[in-house]
Amino acid sequence: MKKIYAGFLAALMVTGLALSGCGNVQIDGADSKNTTSSTSSSEGTQEAAVKSNVKDPYADDVKIAFVPNVIGDSVAAAWGDGMEKELSIFENVTFQRFDGKASAETQVQIMSDLVNQHYDAIILQATDAAALAASVEQAEAAGIPVITLNMDASTPHAALVAMVDYEAGALVAKNIASSIGETGKVVIIQATPGASRGEILEAGFRDEMAKHPDVEIIDAQTGEWLTEKANVVMNDFLTKYDKIDAVFCHNDAMAEGASQAAEAAGR
């Protein structure tokens, strides 16, 4: 599945480059108020300008960036490895990863740098859908297609590649309820606020859990996608509550931190 995912992203990037070009089209010396040439002549000039600015994605130098939420996250690392492997087929393509550090502010700065450095395409996991919207708009306006991966940005852009997160959250809830005998207390360790994937996962989880009236969600706090932060949150939960039957974490890294805390506490 990861290989298919990465291959699809690579193909989508190349297709997007071929269709979108590599920058804004500008026709030098044209003044719309004073232009007297015929429509057909104007269209011909524009078409020539467009063609001159479109890269050949199989021959020209192409730079593609991957900006994950956190570069060390196990899933993001696997996706990055897959993308790099698939794109290595193209000798003209340079692929580089940048660490979003689970920070919208950091990702905004990275996006600005990528636009200024004239990257040709960006694959982004938007830590905060709203906070990254302007950055995605800036890149798209510069002719740089942006594909969001699982964590979307709340503005139109080239594409979104995502899992069925709502259904995944519902499936987790169903299995937790079954595993604790349809009765018990559950806590949630959440993604960074504003992260679309976390919100959709949790919506599916809560909607399904509502069908299991004897299972109670007693608390929810953000672990910011990070193992260390989730460990701290879980320790707080363990201190606060005498009984916790299950934990739902929005990603693998936080699940690892939560399990470490529970094991250390003998719970």
C-alpha positions as CSV (number, residue, x, y, z in Angstrom):
1,M,0.0,0.0,0.0
2,K,2.8,2.4,0.9
3,K,4.5,1.6,-2.5
4,I,1.3,2.3,-4.4
5,Y,0.8,5.5,-2.4
6,A,4.3,6.8,-3.1
7,G,4.1,5.8,-6.8
8,F,0.8,7.6,-7.2
9,L,2.2,10.7,-5.6
10,A,5.2,10.6,-7.9
11,A,3.0,10.2,-11.0
12,L,0.7,13.0,-9.8
13,M,3.7,15.3,-9.3
14,V,5.0,14.7,-12.8
15,T,1.5,15.1,-14.4
16,G,0.9,18.3,-12.4
17,L,4.2,19.8,-13.6
18,A,3.4,19.0,-17.2
19,L,-0.1,20.7,-16.9
20,S,0.8,23.6,-14.7
21,G,4.1,24.8,-15.9
22,C,6.7,26.2,-13.5
23,G,5.7,29.8,-12.9
24,N,3.5,32.7,-13.7
25,V,3.2,33.6,-17.4
26,Q,4.2,37.2,-18.2
27,I,4.1,38.8,-21.7
28,D,6.8,41.5,-21.8
29,G,5.8,44.8,-23.4
30,A,2.1,44.2,-23.5
31,D,-0.2,46.9,-22.2
32,S,-3.8,45.8,-22.1
33,K,-5.1,49.4,-22.3
34,N,-3.1,50.3,-25.4
35,T,-3.0,46.9,-27.3
36,T,-4.5,47.1,-30.8
37,S,-3.4,43.8,-32.2
38,S,-6.1,41.3,-33.2
39,T,-7.4,38.7,-30.8
40,S,-5.9,35.8,-32.7
41,S,-2.5,37.5,-32.7
42,S,-2.8,38.1,-28.9
43,E,-3.8,34.5,-28.3
44,G,-0.8,33.3,-30.4
45,T,1.6,35.4,-28.3
46,Q,0.1,34.1,-25.0
47,E,0.3,30.5,-26.2
48,A,4.0,31.0,-27.2
49,A,4.7,32.5,-23.8
50,V,3.0,29.6,-22.0
51,K,5.0,27.1,-24.0
52,S,8.3,28.8,-23.3
53,N,7.6,28.7,-19.5
54,V,6.5,25.1,-19.2
55,K,9.1,22.6,-18.2
56,D,9.6,19.2,-19.7
57,P,9.2,17.1,-16.6
58,Y,11.2,14.3,-18.1
59,A,14.2,16.3,-19.3
60,D,14.4,19.7,-17.5
61,D,15.8,20.0,-13.9
62,V,12.9,19.6,-11.5
63,K,12.9,20.2,-7.7
64,I,10.2,18.5,-5.6
65,A,9.9,19.2,-1.8
66,F,8.2,17.1,0.8
67,V,7.1,19.0,4.0
68,P,5.7,16.4,6.5
69,N,4.2,17.4,9.8
70,V,7.2,15.8,11.6
71,I,10.0,14.4,9.6
72,G,10.7,11.6,12.2
73,D,7.2,10.3,12.3
74,S,7.3,6.6,11.3
75,V,4.5,6.9,8.6
76,A,5.9,10.2,7.2
77,A,9.3,8.7,7.1
78,A,8.0,5.7,5.2
79,W,6.1,7.9,2.7
80,G,9.2,10.0,2.2
81,D,11.3,6.9,1.5
82,G,8.8,5.7,-1.0
83,M,8.6,9.0,-2.8
84,E,12.4,9.2,-3.0
85,K,12.6,5.7,-4.3
86,E,9.9,6.3,-7.0
87,L,11.3,9.6,-8.0
88,S,14.9,8.3,-8.3
89,I,13.8,6.8,-11.6
90,F,14.0,10.4,-13.0
91,E,17.6,11.5,-13.2
92,N,16.5,15.1,-13.7
93,V,14.4,15.2,-10.5
94,T,15.8,16.5,-7.1
95,F,13.8,15.4,-4.1
96,Q,14.2,16.9,-0.7
97,R,12.5,16.6,2.7
98,F,12.0,19.4,5.2
99,D,11.0,19.0,8.9
100,G,7.7,20.7,9.8
101,K,8.5,20.1,13.5
102,A,4.7,19.8,14.2
103,S,4.6,23.6,13.9
104,A,2.4,25.6,11.6
105,E,4.8,28.6,12.0
106,T,7.7,26.4,10.9
107,Q,5.8,25.1,7.9
108,V,4.8,28.6,6.8
109,Q,8.4,29.7,6.8
110,I,9.5,26.5,4.9
111,M,6.7,27.1,2.3
112,S,7.9,30.7,1.8
113,D,11.5,29.6,1.3
114,L,10.4,26.9,-1.2
115,V,8.6,29.5,-3.3
116,N,11.5,31.9,-3.2
117,Q,13.8,29.0,-4.2
118,H,11.6,28.3,-7.2
119,Y,10.7,24.7,-6.3
120,D,8.6,23.0,-9.0
121,A,6.2,21.1,-6.8
122,I,5.5,20.6,-3.1
123,I,4.0,17.7,-1.2
124,L,2.6,19.0,2.2
125,Q,1.2,17.6,5.4
126,A,-0.5,20.8,6.7
127,T,-0.1,20.9,10.5
128,D,-2.9,23.4,10.6
129,A,-5.4,23.5,7.7
130,A,-6.3,27.2,8.1
131,A,-2.8,28.5,9.1
132,L,-1.2,26.9,5.9
133,A,-3.9,28.1,3.5
134,A,-2.2,31.4,2.6
135,S,1.2,29.6,2.1
136,V,-0.5,27.1,-0.3
137,E,-2.2,30.0,-2.1
138,Q,1.2,31.7,-2.5
139,A,2.8,28.6,-3.9
140,E,0.0,28.0,-6.4
141,A,0.0,31.6,-7.5
142,A,3.7,31.2,-8.3
143,G,2.8,28.2,-10.5
144,I,4.0,25.6,-8.0
145,P,1.4,22.8,-7.6
146,V,0.8,21.7,-4.0
147,I,-0.4,18.3,-3.2
148,T,-1.5,17.8,0.4
149,L,-1.0,14.4,1.9
150,N,-3.5,13.2,4.5
151,M,-3.4,16.6,6.3
152,D,-5.2,19.1,4.1
153,A,-5.1,22.9,3.7
154,S,-8.3,24.8,3.6
155,T,-7.9,26.4,0.2
156,P,-8.1,25.1,-3.4
157,H,-4.9,23.5,-4.6
158,A,-3.6,20.9,-7.0
159,A,-4.7,17.8,-5.1
160,L,-5.3,16.0,-1.9
161,V,-4.2,12.4,-1.3
162,A,-5.9,11.0,1.8
163,M,-6.9,7.9,3.6
164,V,-10.5,7.3,4.7
165,D,-9.9,8.8,8.1
166,Y,-13.5,9.1,9.3
167,E,-14.0,5.4,8.7
168,A,-10.6,4.6,10.3
169,G,-11.6,6.5,13.5
170,A,-15.0,4.6,13.5
171,L,-13.2,1.3,13.2
172,V,-10.9,2.1,16.1
173,A,-13.9,2.9,18.3
174,K,-15.7,-0.3,17.3
175,N,-12.7,-2.4,18.1
176,I,-12.0,-0.6,21.4
177,A,-15.6,-1.1,22.5
178,S,-15.4,-4.8,21.6
179,S,-12.0,-5.3,23.3
180,I,-13.2,-3.9,26.7
181,G,-16.4,-5.7,26.7
182,E,-18.6,-2.8,25.7
183,T,-18.1,-1.0,29.0
184,G,-15.3,1.2,30.3
185,K,-13.5,4.5,30.3
186,V,-11.5,5.8,27.3
187,V,-9.2,8.8,26.9
188,I,-8.0,10.4,23.6
189,I,-4.6,11.8,22.8
190,Q,-5.2,14.2,20.0
191,A,-3.3,15.7,17.0
192,T,-2.3,19.4,17.0
193,P,-5.5,21.6,17.0
194,G,-6.4,22.5,13.5
195,A,-4.9,19.4,11.9
196,S,-7.6,18.2,9.5
197,R,-6.6,14.5,9.8
198,G,-6.9,14.5,13.5
199,E,-10.3,16.2,13.4
200,I,-11.7,13.7,10.9
201,L,-10.3,10.7,12.7
202,E,-11.8,11.9,16.0
203,A,-15.2,12.7,14.4
204,G,-15.5,9.1,13.2
205,F,-14.3,7.8,16.6
206,R,-16.8,9.8,18.6
207,D,-19.8,9.1,16.2
208,E,-19.2,5.3,16.4
209,M,-18.5,5.4,20.2
210,A,-21.9,7.1,20.7
211,K,-23.4,3.7,19.6
212,H,-21.8,2.1,22.7
213,P,-23.5,3.9,25.6
214,D,-21.6,2.1,28.3
215,V,-18.2,3.2,27.0
216,E,-17.4,6.7,28.3
217,I,-14.9,9.1,26.8
218,I,-13.6,10.8,30.0
219,D,-10.9,13.2,28.6
220,A,-9.0,14.4,25.5
221,Q,-5.8,16.4,25.2
222,T,-3.4,17.2,22.4
223,G,-0.2,15.3,22.2
224,E,0.9,17.4,19.2
225,W,1.7,14.3,17.1
226,L,4.8,13.7,19.3
227,T,5.9,10.7,21.3
228,E,7.4,12.7,24.1
229,K,4.4,15.0,24.5
230,A,1.9,12.1,24.4
231,N,4.0,10.4,27.2
232,V,3.5,13.5,29.4
233,V,-0.2,13.7,28.6
234,M,-0.7,10.0,29.4
235,N,1.1,10.4,32.7
236,D,-1.3,13.3,33.5
237,F,-4.3,11.0,32.7
238,L,-2.9,8.2,34.8
239,T,-2.5,10.6,37.8
240,K,-5.9,12.1,37.3
241,Y,-7.9,8.9,36.7
242,D,-7.9,5.7,38.8
243,K,-9.5,3.7,35.9
244,I,-8.6,4.0,32.2
245,D,-9.5,1.0,30.0
246,A,-8.3,2.2,26.6
247,V,-6.5,5.0,24.8
248,F,-7.2,6.3,21.3
249,C,-4.2,8.2,19.8
250,H,-4.3,10.0,16.5
251,N,-1.0,8.6,15.3
252,D,1.6,5.9,15.9
253,A,4.1,8.2,17.6
254,M,1.7,9.3,20.3
255,A,0.5,5.7,20.8
256,E,4.1,4.7,21.5
257,G,4.4,7.5,24.1
258,A,1.1,6.6,25.7
259,S,2.0,2.9,25.9
260,Q,5.4,3.7,27.5
261,A,3.7,5.8,30.2
262,A,1.2,3.1,31.0
263,E,3.8,0.4,31.1
264,A,6.0,2.5,33.4
265,A,3.1,3.0,35.7
266,G,2.2,-0.7,35.8
267,R,-1.2,0.0,34.3
